[in-house]
Amino acid sequence: MTDSEPHFSFFLLRHEGEIALVTITREQLTDDENLEQLDQELTRVLGEESGRKMICDLSAVKYLTSSAIGKLISLHRKSIRTGSRIVLCGLQTTVREILGTSHLLEYFSITPDAENAIAELKE
Protein backbone atom coordinates (compact mmCIF):
# COMPACT_ATOMS: atom_id res chain seq x y z
CA MET A 1 0.00 0.00 0.00
CA THR A 2 1.36 3.41 -0.93
CA ASP A 3 0.93 6.60 1.05
CA SER A 4 -1.53 7.87 -1.54
CA GLU A 5 -3.92 4.94 -1.02
CA PRO A 6 -6.61 5.50 1.61
CA HIS A 7 -6.77 3.41 4.77
CA PHE A 8 -10.09 1.78 5.67
CA SER A 9 -11.12 0.52 9.12
CA PHE A 10 -13.50 -2.24 8.07
CA PHE A 11 -12.01 -3.69 4.92
CA LEU A 12 -9.10 -4.18 2.59
CA LEU A 13 -9.37 -2.75 -0.90
CA ARG A 14 -7.75 -3.96 -4.07
CA HIS A 15 -8.58 -3.42 -7.70
CA GLU A 16 -9.12 -6.05 -10.36
CA GLY A 17 -8.96 -3.81 -13.40
CA GLU A 18 -11.96 -1.51 -13.16
CA ILE A 19 -13.54 -3.53 -10.32
CA ALA A 20 -13.07 -2.51 -6.68
CA LEU A 21 -12.77 -5.62 -4.51
CA VAL A 22 -13.67 -4.82 -0.92
CA THR A 23 -12.84 -7.59 1.57
CA ILE A 24 -14.56 -6.98 4.90
CA THR A 25 -12.17 -7.89 7.72
CA ARG A 26 -14.54 -7.83 10.71
CA GLU A 27 -16.17 -11.03 11.96
CA GLN A 28 -19.21 -9.17 13.20
CA LEU A 29 -20.96 -6.12 11.83
CA THR A 30 -23.02 -5.04 14.81
CA ASP A 31 -24.16 -1.86 16.49
CA ASP A 32 -21.05 -2.09 18.68
CA GLU A 33 -19.06 -1.17 15.57
CA ASN A 34 -19.16 2.26 13.97
CA LEU A 35 -21.50 1.30 11.13
CA GLU A 36 -21.77 4.93 10.00
CA GLN A 37 -18.05 4.84 9.32
CA LEU A 38 -18.48 1.57 7.39
CA ASP A 39 -21.18 3.22 5.28
CA GLN A 40 -18.98 6.27 4.61
CA GLU A 41 -15.99 4.13 3.65
CA LEU A 42 -18.01 1.92 1.28
CA THR A 43 -19.66 4.98 -0.26
CA ARG A 44 -16.22 6.53 -0.78
CA VAL A 45 -15.08 3.44 -2.70
CA LEU A 46 -18.27 3.32 -4.78
CA GLY A 47 -17.95 7.03 -5.54
CA GLU A 48 -20.36 9.21 -7.46
CA GLU A 49 -19.26 8.22 -10.93
CA SER A 50 -21.60 6.26 -13.13
CA GLY A 51 -20.74 2.69 -14.05
CA ARG A 52 -18.55 1.81 -11.05
CA LYS A 53 -18.25 -1.88 -10.18
CA MET A 54 -17.70 -3.15 -6.65
CA ILE A 55 -17.50 -6.55 -4.97
CA CYS A 56 -18.12 -6.88 -1.22
CA ASP A 57 -16.44 -10.06 -0.02
CA LEU A 58 -18.16 -11.00 3.23
CA SER A 59 -16.35 -14.32 3.76
CA ALA A 60 -14.88 -13.17 7.11
CA VAL A 61 -18.26 -11.97 8.43
CA LYS A 62 -19.95 -14.44 10.76
CA TYR A 63 -22.78 -12.20 11.94
CA LEU A 64 -24.43 -8.91 11.02
CA THR A 65 -27.29 -6.95 12.52
CA SER A 66 -30.23 -5.27 10.83
CA SER A 67 -28.33 -1.98 11.05
CA ALA A 68 -25.48 -3.46 9.01
CA ILE A 69 -27.97 -4.87 6.51
CA GLY A 70 -29.46 -1.38 6.27
CA LYS A 71 -26.03 -0.02 5.30
CA LEU A 72 -25.72 -2.64 2.55
CA ILE A 73 -29.22 -1.78 1.29
CA SER A 74 -28.34 1.92 1.30
CA LEU A 75 -25.16 1.22 -0.67
CA HIS A 76 -27.12 -0.90 -3.15
CA ARG A 77 -29.62 1.94 -3.67
CA LYS A 78 -26.78 4.42 -4.23
CA SER A 79 -25.31 2.09 -6.84
CA ILE A 80 -28.63 1.93 -8.68
CA ARG A 81 -28.93 5.74 -8.65
CA THR A 82 -25.43 6.14 -10.09
CA GLY A 83 -25.70 3.33 -12.63
CA SER A 84 -23.11 1.26 -10.78
CA ARG A 85 -23.13 -2.41 -9.81
CA ILE A 86 -22.39 -4.20 -6.53
CA VAL A 87 -22.02 -7.94 -6.00
CA LEU A 88 -21.85 -9.59 -2.57
CA CYS A 89 -19.83 -12.78 -2.27
CA GLY A 90 -18.50 -15.28 0.25
CA LEU A 91 -21.59 -15.38 2.47
CA GLN A 92 -21.15 -17.69 5.43
CA THR A 93 -24.14 -19.83 6.41
CA THR A 94 -25.29 -17.53 9.23
CA VAL A 95 -25.13 -14.41 7.07
CA ARG A 96 -26.96 -16.20 4.24
CA GLU A 97 -29.68 -17.26 6.72
CA ILE A 98 -30.02 -13.71 8.07
CA LEU A 99 -30.38 -12.29 4.55
CA GLY A 100 -32.78 -15.11 3.66
CA THR A 101 -34.97 -14.41 6.69
CA SER A 102 -35.04 -10.76 5.62
CA HIS A 103 -36.00 -11.81 2.05
CA LEU A 104 -32.88 -10.09 0.68
CA LEU A 105 -31.15 -12.97 -1.11
CA GLU A 106 -32.95 -11.98 -4.32
CA TYR A 107 -32.51 -8.24 -3.69
CA PHE A 108 -28.72 -8.36 -3.80
CA SER A 109 -26.58 -9.84 -6.53
CA ILE A 110 -24.76 -12.68 -4.73
CA THR A 111 -22.07 -15.08 -5.90
CA PRO A 112 -20.20 -17.85 -4.03
CA ASP A 113 -16.79 -16.14 -4.24
CA ALA A 114 -14.83 -13.20 -5.64
CA GLU A 115 -13.83 -15.10 -8.78
CA ASN A 116 -17.48 -15.61 -9.72
CA ALA A 117 -18.30 -12.01 -8.80
CA ILE A 118 -15.54 -10.72 -11.09
CA ALA A 119 -16.85 -12.89 -13.92
CA GLU A 120 -20.39 -11.57 -13.35
CA LEU A 121 -19.26 -7.94 -13.37
CA LYS A 122 -17.26 -8.43 -16.56
CA GLU A 123 -20.35 -9.65 -18.47
N, C-alpha and C positions, 0 to 999 in steps of 0.2 A: 504494500500500500504506500502510495506517495503522499507527501504533505498536502497535495492539492485535492486528494480524494477525501470526501466527508467521512466522518466517523458516525456510526449508528449504534444506539444502545441495545436494540432488540434483534438485530439481524446483521448478517454479512451480505455484502453486495458484490456481485461480479457480473460482467457482461458477456453474453454469448452473441456476438455480432450486435444487432440492434435490440436484442432482448435483455432486459434487466432481470437477473436471477437473484431474488431475495431469499436467503435462507434464515428463517427465524431460529434464534439460538436459545430461546427460553423454553423450559419444559411446561410452564403454566402461563397462560395469559389470563390473569384474574384482576379483580379490582384492586388487589394489593400492589399491582404494577402500575406504572404511569401510562395508562392506555391512551391518554391524549397525546403523549409524546410519541407512542407507536403510530398513531394516526398521522401525526405531523410528519414523521420520518417517511412513512409509506407514501404519503401524498407528495412529498418532496421528490421521491424517486419517480413516481408516476408523472409528475410535472403537469404543465398546462397544455403542452403541445398535443396536437392531434396525432393519432396513429401510434402512440407509444405501446410497447408490449412488455408485460411484466409477469413473472412467475413468482408465486409465493410458495416456497417449499416449507411445509409445516411438519416435516418428518420428526423433528425434535419435540414437537408440542404434544404433551400427553393430556392436557386438559385446557379448556377455555370457557369463559363465562359468557353470558348473554351480552355483556358490555363489549367483550372482545369481538363477538360475532357482529355486533352493531358496527364496529369499526371496519370490519371486512365488507359489510353491506354498503357502508358509506363510501368506501374506496371503490367498490364495484360500480356504484351509481356515478361517481366522478368519472370513471373510465368510460362509461356509456356516454356521458355528456361531452366528453372530449374526443370521442371516436377512437378510444384506446381499447386494449384487450388485456384481461388478467386471467391467469389460470392458476388454480390452487393444485398442489400436488403433495404426495407423501403423507396423506392423512392416516394417522394411527387409528385403531379400532374405536377408541373412546371418542375421538374427535369426529370420526365418521358417524358414530351413533348420535352424538349431540346435534350435528348438522341434519341428520336424518329425522330426528325427533322434531326439529324446528322446520322441517319440510324445505330445507335449503340445498339439498344435494343436487336438485335440478336447477336451482337458481344460479349457482356458481358453475363455471367450467372447471371440471376436476379430472385430473389424470393420476395414474399410479405413481409416477416419478417425474423428475425434471427432464429426463430424456424424451419421454412421451409429450410433456408439456412443450418442449422446444419444437418437436415435430408438428404439434398442433398449431403453434403460433406461426410456423413457417408456411403453412398451407395458404 
